Amino acid sequence: MPEGVAVIALVLFLLRAKYGANPYIPMRLLHGRGFGVMHLLNFLFGAAAIGFGALIPLYAHDRFEIPVLESGTLLAARAVGR
């Protein structure tokens, strides 16, 4: 169900951007090599941040010998800090 809402919102956004008199984001900004490259870099950095974030409890357990349950709670503390 949420996927359907997201698809409908995307279609409406693209129609507004392409045919609207005053679009939120002009379509010329969504075309071109620069947009694709920056989108790819954003994806790669986000994937790396999530991947490295998953290693925090393992590092805490191995390096500082924090018990497994307590090292897992480090992610909860990081989430609260955001």
Protein Blocks (a to p, Z undefined) as FASTA:
>chain_A
ZZmmmmmmmmmmmmmmmmmmbdfbdfklmgcjklmmmmmmmmmmmmmmmmmmmmmmmmmm
mmnopafklmmmmmmmmmmmZZ
